[in-house]
Amino acid sequence: MKSPRILVFSGSLRAASYNQKLATIAAGAAREVGAEVTLITLRDYRMPLF
């Protein structure tokens, strides 16, 4: 069986975001049980905010 592939991101753009910290913790936990995890930070992507 293949490892699950998971994309993790938070909805906050703040540098000291609690949501980003939680996303990092969740990504680490998923990796520990064998998932292939991609963690992205939305600050790195230009997009319009409405």
C-alpha positions in Angstrom: 0.0 0.0 0.0 1.3 3.4 -0.9 1.9 6.1 1.7 -0.8 8.8 1.8 0.2 12.1 0.2 -0.9 15.1 2.3 -0.7 18.8 1.6 -0.7 21.0 4.7 -1.1 24.7 4.9 -2.6 27.3 7.2 -4.8 30.2 6.2 -2.8 32.9 8.0 -0.2 35.2 6.4 1.3 36.4 9.7 4.9 35.5 10.4 4.2 34.4 14.0 1.0 32.6 13.1 -0.3 30.0 15.6 -2.1 28.3 12.7 1.3 27.9 10.9 2.8 26.4 14.1 -0.1 23.9 14.4 0.2 23.0 10.7 3.9 22.3 11.2 3.1 20.0 14.2 0.4 18.2 12.3 2.7 17.7 9.3 5.4 16.2 11.6 2.9 13.8 13.2 1.7 12.7 9.7 5.3 12.1 8.6 6.0 10.0 11.8 3.2 7.5 10.8 4.5 7.3 7.2 2.7 9.9 5.2 4.4 11.9 2.4 3.8 15.5 3.5 4.2 18.8 1.7 4.0 21.8 3.9 3.5 25.2 2.2 3.4 28.7 3.6 0.8 30.9 1.8 3.0 33.9 2.4 5.3 32.5 -0.3 2.6 32.8 -3.0 1.2 36.0 -4.4 -2.5 35.9 -4.5 -5.3 38.4 -4.2 -7.0 38.7 -0.8 -10.7 39.6 -0.9 
